[in-house]
């Protein structure tokens, strides 16, 4: 559907803001998406953007409605995995599992099929089927040494499922593999590894009485007469916190 030039420009500006803000300020991105939706509700790209903005703010029923509208307009199956994830967000994992078995999945590209596998594994976990979730994630894509944009998340989800099943050694191995593939820091695999190794990151600028790092070497006791003037010490080094993200489904 084509829009008058001025209207198209207004819609485009709002969609640009949605894309710019959706990660940093999803509520503001949602507000821009609603404006675009009022201006051009019959444009598939607008319905899709509104869906993702609603999804980012955990308005899953609204997101699902927008994704369905976009799919009706385009006939594309591209949004199938995120639609299934909305079902999870609405507390209906059994519907997400049913969608994982529909013919639409076979029409997805490789990235879409991996995403669907992640959603299905998350649905299994929602239903308390942790072993089934592990089996769901076991695939040729997981076993491959090739790295794709979805590789870190797939390995991370597998590691997390293994950990939930009490298989800590295997989980540590796969968190490590996720970290190796995660060049952009899309997961918090490094933090999860640190937790498994008993390391706690703290703010070096915080209260000295509260600052502690577990699993650190035992403190060395030194005679103060041997170290000279205390002013010679350089205590300006800072510890760096490392941070890492599922929708409800980030499995």
Secondary structure, DSSP 8 states (H G I E B T S, - for coil): ----HHHHHHHHHHHHHHHHHTTT-HHHHHHHHHHHHHH-TT-HHHHHHHHHHHHHTT-HHHHHHHHHHHHHHH---TTHHHHHHHHHHTT-HHHHHHHHTSGGGGGS-HHHHHHHHHHHHHHHHHTT-HHHHHHHH-SHHHH-----TTHHHHHHHHHHHHHHTT-HHHHHHHHHHHHHH-TT--S-HHHHHHHHTT-----TTS-TTT---TT--------GGGS--GGG---------------TT--
